[in-house]
Amino acid sequence: MLSRFDNLSNQEIAEKLGISKRTVENQITIALKALRVSIKLVLYSIIFLNL
């Protein structure tokens, strides 16, 4: 959210939260993967189940 909506860099987010830049990168990657899976499930439901 901070990188997308507040336009903060990964380094700025890390400093703000007191964590490493690598942790920020890993968490963003995990979150984006989860979003992709959720979006696919919703699209499949709409297309194949006509919800």
mmCIF file of the N, C-alpha and C atoms, coordinates in Angstrom:
data_MODEL
# 
_entry.id   MODEL 
# 
loop_
_atom_site.group_PDB 
_atom_site.id 
_atom_site.type_symbol 
_atom_site.label_atom_id 
_atom_site.label_alt_id 
_atom_site.label_comp_id 
_atom_site.label_asym_id 
_atom_site.label_entity_id 
_atom_site.label_seq_id 
_atom_site.pdbx_PDB_ins_code 
_atom_site.Cartn_x 
_atom_site.Cartn_y 
_atom_site.Cartn_z 
_atom_site.occupancy 
_atom_site.B_iso_or_equiv 
_atom_site.pdbx_formal_charge 
_atom_site.auth_seq_id 
_atom_site.auth_comp_id 
_atom_site.auth_asym_id 
_atom_site.auth_atom_id 
_atom_site.pdbx_PDB_model_num 
ATOM 1   N N  . MET A 1 1  ? 0.827   -1.189  0.000   1.00 0.00 ? 1  MET A N  1 
ATOM 2   C CA . MET A 1 1  ? 0.000   0.000   0.000   1.00 0.00 ? 1  MET A CA 1 
ATOM 3   C C  . MET A 1 1  ? 0.873   1.255   0.000   1.00 0.00 ? 1  MET A C  1 
ATOM 4   N N  . LEU A 1 2  ? 1.897   1.248   0.824   1.00 0.00 ? 2  LEU A N  1 
ATOM 5   C CA . LEU A 1 2  ? 2.747   2.430   0.896   1.00 0.00 ? 2  LEU A CA 1 
ATOM 6   C C  . LEU A 1 2  ? 3.471   2.677   -0.422  1.00 0.00 ? 2  LEU A C  1 
ATOM 7   N N  . SER A 1 3  ? 3.883   1.596   -1.085  1.00 0.00 ? 3  SER A N  1 
ATOM 8   C CA . SER A 1 3  ? 4.607   1.793   -2.350  1.00 0.00 ? 3  SER A CA 1 
ATOM 9   C C  . SER A 1 3  ? 3.670   2.216   -3.467  1.00 0.00 ? 3  SER A C  1 
ATOM 10  N N  . ARG A 1 4  ? 2.448   1.731   -3.448  1.00 0.00 ? 4  ARG A N  1 
ATOM 11  C CA . ARG A 1 4  ? 1.513   2.027   -4.533  1.00 0.00 ? 4  ARG A CA 1 
ATOM 12  C C  . ARG A 1 4  ? 0.754   3.338   -4.320  1.00 0.00 ? 4  ARG A C  1 
ATOM 13  N N  . PHE A 1 5  ? 0.251   3.571   -3.113  1.00 0.00 ? 5  PHE A N  1 
ATOM 14  C CA . PHE A 1 5  ? -0.597  4.731   -2.874  1.00 0.00 ? 5  PHE A CA 1 
ATOM 15  C C  . PHE A 1 5  ? 0.159   5.957   -2.383  1.00 0.00 ? 5  PHE A C  1 
ATOM 16  N N  . ASP A 1 6  ? 1.223   5.738   -1.617  1.00 0.00 ? 6  ASP A N  1 
ATOM 17  C CA . ASP A 1 6  ? 1.990   6.871   -1.090  1.00 0.00 ? 6  ASP A CA 1 
ATOM 18  C C  . ASP A 1 6  ? 3.268   7.115   -1.870  1.00 0.00 ? 6  ASP A C  1 
ATOM 19  N N  . ASN A 1 7  ? 3.478   6.327   -2.928  1.00 0.00 ? 7  ASN A N  1 
ATOM 20  C CA . ASN A 1 7  ? 4.657   6.464   -3.786  1.00 0.00 ? 7  ASN A CA 1 
ATOM 21  C C  . ASN A 1 7  ? 5.965   6.447   -3.014  1.00 0.00 ? 7  ASN A C  1 
ATOM 22  N N  . LEU A 1 8  ? 6.072   5.560   -2.023  1.00 0.00 ? 8  LEU A N  1 
ATOM 23  C CA . LEU A 1 8  ? 7.314   5.423   -1.273  1.00 0.00 ? 8  LEU A CA 1 
ATOM 24  C C  . LEU A 1 8  ? 8.158   4.320   -1.897  1.00 0.00 ? 8  LEU A C  1 
ATOM 25  N N  . SER A 1 9  ? 9.457   4.521   -1.877  1.00 0.00 ? 9  SER A N  1 
ATOM 26  C CA . SER A 1 9  ? 10.363  3.481   -2.353  1.00 0.00 ? 9  SER A CA 1 
ATOM 27  C C  . SER A 1 9  ? 10.444  2.378   -1.306  1.00 0.00 ? 9  SER A C  1 
ATOM 28  N N  . ASN A 1 10 ? 10.972  1.244   -1.718  1.00 0.00 ? 10 ASN A N  1 
ATOM 29  C CA . ASN A 1 10 ? 11.130  0.144   -0.766  1.00 0.00 ? 10 ASN A CA 1 
ATOM 30  C C  . ASN A 1 10 ? 12.035  0.560   0.392   1.00 0.00 ? 10 ASN A C  1 
ATOM 31  N N  . GLN A 1 11 ? 13.063  1.328   0.096   1.00 0.00 ? 11 GLN A N  1 
ATOM 32  C CA . GLN A 1 11 ? 13.970  1.804   1.147   1.00 0.00 ? 11 GLN A CA 1 
ATOM 33  C C  . GLN A 1 11 ? 13.236  2.730   2.112   1.00 0.00 ? 11 GLN A C  1 
ATOM 34  N N  . GLU A 1 12 ? 12.400  3.623   1.593   1.00 0.00 ? 12 GLU A N  1 
ATOM 35  C CA . GLU A 1 12 ? 11.634  4.533   2.458   1.00 0.00 ? 12 GLU A CA 1 
ATOM 36  C C  . GLU A 1 12 ? 10.650  3.771   3.346   1.00 0.00 ? 12 GLU A C  1 
ATOM 37  N N  . ILE A 1 13 ? 10.024  2.759   2.783   1.00 0.00 ? 13 ILE A N  1 
ATOM 38  C CA . ILE A 1 13 ? 9.097   1.931   3.561   1.00 0.00 ? 13 ILE A CA 1 
ATOM 39  C C  . ILE A 1 13 ? 9.859   1.212   4.672   1.00 0.00 ? 13 ILE A C  1 
ATOM 40  N N  . ALA A 1 14 ? 11.005  0.642   4.332   1.00 0.00 ? 14 ALA A N  1 
ATOM 41  C CA . ALA A 1 14 ? 11.819  -0.073  5.314   1.00 0.00 ? 14 ALA A CA 1 
ATOM 42  C C  . ALA A 1 14 ? 12.208  0.842   6.474   1.00 0.00 ? 14 ALA A C  1 
ATOM 43  N N  . GLU A 1 15 ? 12.633  2.036   6.148   1.00 0.00 ? 15 GLU A N  1 
ATOM 44  C CA . GLU A 1 15 ? 13.024  2.986   7.190   1.00 0.00 ? 15 GLU A CA 1 
ATOM 45  C C  . GLU A 1 15 ? 11.829  3.374   8.051   1.00 0.00 ? 15 GLU A C  1 
ATOM 46  N N  . LYS A 1 16 ? 10.697  3.597   7.419   1.00 0.00 ? 16 LYS A N  1 
ATOM 47  C CA . LYS A 1 16 ? 9.491   4.000   8.144   1.00 0.00 ? 16 LYS A CA 1 
ATOM 48  C C  . LYS A 1 16 ? 9.024   2.900   9.108   1.00 0.00 ? 16 LYS A C  1 
ATOM 49  N N  . LEU A 1 17 ? 9.156   1.632   8.677   1.00 0.00 ? 17 LEU A N  1 
ATOM 50  C CA . LEU A 1 17 ? 8.686   0.504   9.482   1.00 0.00 ? 17 LEU A CA 1 
ATOM 51  C C  . LEU A 1 17 ? 9.768   -0.121  10.356  1.00 0.00 ? 17 LEU A C  1 
ATOM 52  N N  . GLY A 1 18 ? 11.013  0.302   10.161  1.00 0.00 ? 18 GLY A N  1 
ATOM 53  C CA . GLY A 1 18 ? 12.108  -0.247  10.951  1.00 0.00 ? 18 GLY A CA 1 
ATOM 54  C C  . GLY A 1 18 ? 12.460  -1.682  10.587  1.00 0.00 ? 18 GLY A C  1 
ATOM 55  N N  . ILE A 1 19 ? 12.343  -2.004  9.294   1.00 0.00 ? 19 ILE A N  1 
ATOM 56  C CA . ILE A 1 19 ? 12.671  -3.344  8.806   1.00 0.00 ? 19 ILE A CA 1 
ATOM 57  C C  . ILE A 1 19 ? 13.641  -3.203  7.634   1.00 0.00 ? 19 ILE A C  1 
ATOM 58  N N  . SER A 1 20 ? 14.154  -4.325  7.166   1.00 0.00 ? 20 SER A N  1 
ATOM 59  C CA . SER A 1 20 ? 15.107  -4.264  6.055   1.00 0.00 ? 20 SER A CA 1 
ATOM 60  C C  . SER A 1 20 ? 14.382  -4.045  4.722   1.00 0.00 ? 20 SER A C  1 
ATOM 61  N N  . LYS A 1 21 ? 15.127  -3.503  3.777   1.00 0.00 ? 21 LYS A N  1 
ATOM 62  C CA . LYS A 1 21 ? 14.590  -3.307  2.430   1.00 0.00 ? 21 LYS A CA 1 
ATOM 63  C C  . LYS A 1 21 ? 14.213  -4.648  1.815   1.00 0.00 ? 21 LYS A C  1 
ATOM 64  N N  . ARG A 1 22 ? 15.009  -5.672  2.074   1.00 0.00 ? 22 ARG A N  1 
ATOM 65  C CA . ARG A 1 22 ? 14.740  -7.010  1.531   1.00 0.00 ? 22 ARG A CA 1 
ATOM 66  C C  . ARG A 1 22 ? 13.420  -7.568  2.064   1.00 0.00 ? 22 ARG A C  1 
ATOM 67  N N  . THR A 1 23 ? 13.120  -7.308  3.338   1.00 0.00 ? 23 THR A N  1 
ATOM 68  C CA . THR A 1 23 ? 11.847  -7.752  3.913   1.00 0.00 ? 23 THR A CA 1 
ATOM 69  C C  . THR A 1 23 ? 10.687  -7.075  3.200   1.00 0.00 ? 23 THR A C  1 
ATOM 70  N N  . VAL A 1 24 ? 10.824  -5.801  2.930   1.00 0.00 ? 24 VAL A N  1 
ATOM 71  C CA . VAL A 1 24 ? 9.779   -5.072  2.196   1.00 0.00 ? 24 VAL A CA 1 
ATOM 72  C C  . VAL A 1 24 ? 9.591   -5.704  0.823   1.00 0.00 ? 24 VAL A C  1 
ATOM 73  N N  . GLU A 1 25 ? 10.676  -5.950  0.118   1.00 0.00 ? 25 GLU A N  1 
ATOM 74  C CA . GLU A 1 25 ? 10.591  -6.554  -1.218  1.00 0.00 ? 25 GLU A CA 1 
ATOM 75  C C  . GLU A 1 25 ? 9.912   -7.916  -1.164  1.00 0.00 ? 25 GLU A C  1 
ATOM 76  N N  . ASN A 1 26 ? 10.291  -8.737  -0.188  1.00 0.00 ? 26 ASN A N  1 
ATOM 77  C CA . ASN A 1 26 ? 9.696   -10.062 -0.056  1.00 0.00 ? 26 ASN A CA 1 
ATOM 78  C C  . ASN A 1 26 ? 8.203   -9.978  0.236   1.00 0.00 ? 26 ASN A C  1 
ATOM 79  N N  . GLN A 1 27 ? 7.808   -9.093  1.123   1.00 0.00 ? 27 GLN A N  1 
ATOM 80  C CA . GLN A 1 27 ? 6.396   -8.976  1.489   1.00 0.00 ? 27 GLN A CA 1 
ATOM 81  C C  . GLN A 1 27 ? 5.558   -8.444  0.328   1.00 0.00 ? 27 GLN A C  1 
ATOM 82  N N  . ILE A 1 28 ? 6.094   -7.525  -0.439  1.00 0.00 ? 28 ILE A N  1 
ATOM 83  C CA . ILE A 1 28 ? 5.375   -7.019  -1.613  1.00 0.00 ? 28 ILE A CA 1 
ATOM 84  C C  . ILE A 1 28 ? 5.199   -8.150  -2.629  1.00 0.00 ? 28 ILE A C  1 
ATOM 85  N N  . THR A 1 29 ? 6.240   -8.948  -2.836  1.00 0.00 ? 29 THR A N  1 
ATOM 86  C CA . THR A 1 29 ? 6.158   -10.077 -3.760  1.00 0.00 ? 29 THR A CA 1 
ATOM 87  C C  . THR A 1 29 ? 5.092   -11.071 -3.321  1.00 0.00 ? 29 THR A C  1 
ATOM 88  N N  . ILE A 1 30 ? 5.072   -11.410 -2.040  1.00 0.00 ? 30 ILE A N  1 
ATOM 89  C CA . ILE A 1 30 ? 4.076   -12.340 -1.507  1.00 0.00 ? 30 ILE A CA 1 
ATOM 90  C C  . ILE A 1 30 ? 2.666   -11.778 -1.690  1.00 0.00 ? 30 ILE A C  1 
ATOM 91  N N  . ALA A 1 31 ? 2.489   -10.498 -1.382  1.00 0.00 ? 31 ALA A N  1 
ATOM 92  C CA . ALA A 1 31 ? 1.165   -9.872  -1.501  1.00 0.00 ? 31 ALA A CA 1 
ATOM 93  C C  . ALA A 1 31 ? 0.684   -9.850  -2.949  1.00 0.00 ? 31 ALA A C  1 
ATOM 94  N N  . LEU A 1 32 ? 1.570   -9.512  -3.876  1.00 0.00 ? 32 LEU A N  1 
ATOM 95  C CA . LEU A 1 32 ? 1.176   -9.464  -5.290  1.00 0.00 ? 32 LEU A CA 1 
ATOM 96  C C  . LEU A 1 32 ? 0.821   -10.846 -5.832  1.00 0.00 ? 32 LEU A C  1 
ATOM 97  N N  . LYS A 1 33 ? 1.555   -11.873 -5.387  1.00 0.00 ? 33 LYS A N  1 
ATOM 98  C CA . LYS A 1 33 ? 1.219   -13.243 -5.802  1.00 0.00 ? 33 LYS A CA 1 
ATOM 99  C C  . LYS A 1 33 ? -0.165  -13.628 -5.295  1.00 0.00 ? 33 LYS A C  1 
ATOM 100 N N  . ALA A 1 34 ? -0.458  -13.292 -4.041  1.00 0.00 ? 34 ALA A N  1 
ATOM 101 C CA . ALA A 1 34 ? -1.769  -13.609 -3.466  1.00 0.00 ? 34 ALA A CA 1 
ATOM 102 C C  . ALA A 1 34 ? -2.882  -12.877 -4.216  1.00 0.00 ? 34 ALA A C  1 
ATOM 103 N N  . LEU A 1 35 ? -2.647  -11.637 -4.578  1.00 0.00 ? 35 LEU A N  1 
ATOM 104 C CA . LEU A 1 35 ? -3.640  -10.880 -5.344  1.00 0.00 ? 35 LEU A CA 1 
ATOM 105 C C  . LEU A 1 35 ? -3.893  -11.505 -6.706  1.00 0.00 ? 35 LEU A C  1 
ATOM 106 N N  . ARG A 1 36 ? -2.822  -11.942 -7.366  1.00 0.00 ? 36 ARG A N  1 
ATOM 107 C CA . ARG A 1 36 ? -2.985  -12.580 -8.682  1.00 0.00 ? 36 ARG A CA 1 
ATOM 108 C C  . ARG A 1 36 ? -3.842  -13.839 -8.575  1.00 0.00 ? 36 ARG A C  1 
ATOM 109 N N  . VAL A 1 37 ? -3.593  -14.640 -7.564  1.00 0.00 ? 37 VAL A N  1 
ATOM 110 C CA . VAL A 1 37 ? -4.378  -15.858 -7.370  1.00 0.00 ? 37 VAL A CA 1 
ATOM 111 C C  . VAL A 1 37 ? -5.844  -15.502 -7.120  1.00 0.00 ? 37 VAL A C  1 
ATOM 112 N N  . SER A 1 38 ? -6.091  -14.522 -6.261  1.00 0.00 ? 38 SER A N  1 
ATOM 113 C CA . SER A 1 38 ? -7.470  -14.117 -5.950  1.00 0.00 ? 38 SER A CA 1 
ATOM 114 C C  . SER A 1 38 ? -8.193  -13.590 -7.179  1.00 0.00 ? 38 SER A C  1 
ATOM 115 N N  . ILE A 1 39 ? -7.500  -12.791 -7.959  1.00 0.00 ? 39 ILE A N  1 
ATOM 116 C CA . ILE A 1 39 ? -8.108  -12.234 -9.169  1.00 0.00 ? 39 ILE A CA 1 
ATOM 117 C C  . ILE A 1 39 ? -8.441  -13.349 -10.154 1.00 0.00 ? 39 ILE A C  1 
ATOM 118 N N  . LYS A 1 40 ? -7.548  -14.325 -10.301 1.00 0.00 ? 40 LYS A N  1 
ATOM 119 C CA . LYS A 1 40 ? -7.827  -15.451 -11.198 1.00 0.00 ? 40 LYS A CA 1 
ATOM 120 C C  . LYS A 1 40 ? -9.060  -16.216 -10.743 1.00 0.00 ? 40 LYS A C  1 
ATOM 121 N N  . LEU A 1 41 ? -9.165  -16.463 -9.440  1.00 0.00 ? 41 LEU A N  1 
ATOM 122 C CA . LEU A 1 41 ? -10.333 -17.186 -8.931  1.00 0.00 ? 41 LEU A CA 1 
ATOM 123 C C  . LEU A 1 41 ? -11.624 -16.429 -9.199  1.00 0.00 ? 41 LEU A C  1 
ATOM 124 N N  . VAL A 1 42 ? -11.606 -15.135 -9.012  1.00 0.00 ? 42 VAL A N  1 
ATOM 125 C CA . VAL A 1 42 ? -12.803 -14.323 -9.262  1.00 0.00 ? 42 VAL A CA 1 
ATOM 126 C C  . VAL A 1 42 ? -13.150 -14.345 -10.747 1.00 0.00 ? 42 VAL A C  1 
ATOM 127 N N  . LEU A 1 43 ? -12.152 -14.187 -11.592 1.00 0.00 ? 43 LEU A N  1 
ATOM 128 C CA . LEU A 1 43 ? -12.412 -14.201 -13.035 1.00 0.00 ? 43 LEU A CA 1 
ATOM 129 C C  . LEU A 1 43 ? -12.943 -15.552 -13.499 1.00 0.00 ? 43 LEU A C  1 
ATOM 130 N N  . TYR A 1 44 ? -12.367 -16.635 -12.995 1.00 0.00 ? 44 TYR A N  1 
ATOM 131 C CA . TYR A 1 44 ? -12.872 -17.955 -13.353 1.00 0.00 ? 44 TYR A CA 1 
ATOM 132 C C  . TYR A 1 44 ? -14.313 -18.125 -12.891 1.00 0.00 ? 44 TYR A C  1 
ATOM 133 N N  . SER A 1 45 ? -14.618 -17.632 -11.713 1.00 0.00 ? 45 SER A N  1 
ATOM 134 C CA . SER A 1 45 ? -16.001 -17.725 -11.209 1.00 0.00 ? 45 SER A CA 1 
ATOM 135 C C  . SER A 1 45 ? -16.950 -16.965 -12.104 1.00 0.00 ? 45 SER A C  1 
ATOM 136 N N  . ILE A 1 46 ? -16.562 -15.787 -12.517 1.00 0.00 ? 46 ILE A N  1 
ATOM 137 C CA . ILE A 1 46 ? -17.414 -14.968 -13.376 1.00 0.00 ? 46 ILE A CA 1 
ATOM 138 C C  . ILE A 1 46 ? -17.594 -15.631 -14.743 1.00 0.00 ? 46 ILE A C  1 
ATOM 139 N N  . ILE A 1 47 ? -16.496 -16.106 -15.304 1.00 0.00 ? 47 ILE A N  1 
ATOM 140 C CA . ILE A 1 47 ? -16.552 -16.668 -16.660 1.00 0.00 ? 47 ILE A CA 1 
ATOM 141 C C  . ILE A 1 47 ? -17.274 -18.013 -16.688 1.00 0.00 ? 47 ILE A C  1 
ATOM 142 N N  . PHE A 1 48 ? -16.912 -18.914 -15.790 1.00 0.00 ? 48 PHE A N  1 
ATOM 143 C CA . PHE A 1 48 ? -17.405 -20.278 -15.875 1.00 0.00 ? 48 PHE A CA 1 
ATOM 144 C C  . PHE A 1 48 ? -18.657 -20.542 -15.053 1.00 0.00 ? 48 PHE A C  1 
ATOM 145 N N  . LEU A 1 49 ? -18.895 -19.754 -14.033 1.00 0.00 ? 49 LEU A N  1 
ATOM 146 C CA . LEU A 1 49 ? -20.081 -19.983 -13.199 1.00 0.00 ? 49 LEU A CA 1 
ATOM 147 C C  . LEU A 1 49 ? -21.131 -18.894 -13.385 1.00 0.00 ? 49 LEU A C  1 
ATOM 148 N N  . ASN A 1 50 ? -20.824 -17.918 -14.219 1.00 0.00 ? 50 ASN A N  1 
ATOM 149 C CA . ASN A 1 50 ? -21.739 -16.808 -14.498 1.00 0.00 ? 50 ASN A CA 1 
ATOM 150 C C  . ASN A 1 50 ? -22.243 -16.148 -13.219 1.00 0.00 ? 50 ASN A C  1 
ATOM 151 N N  . LEU A 1 51 ? -21.322 -15.850 -12.310 1.00 0.00 ? 51 LEU A N  1 
ATOM 152 C CA . LEU A 1 51 ? -21.704 -15.186 -11.051 1.00 0.00 ? 51 LEU A CA 1 
ATOM 153 C C  . LEU A 1 51 ? -21.749 -13.692 -11.206 1.00 0.00 ? 51 LEU A C  1 
# 
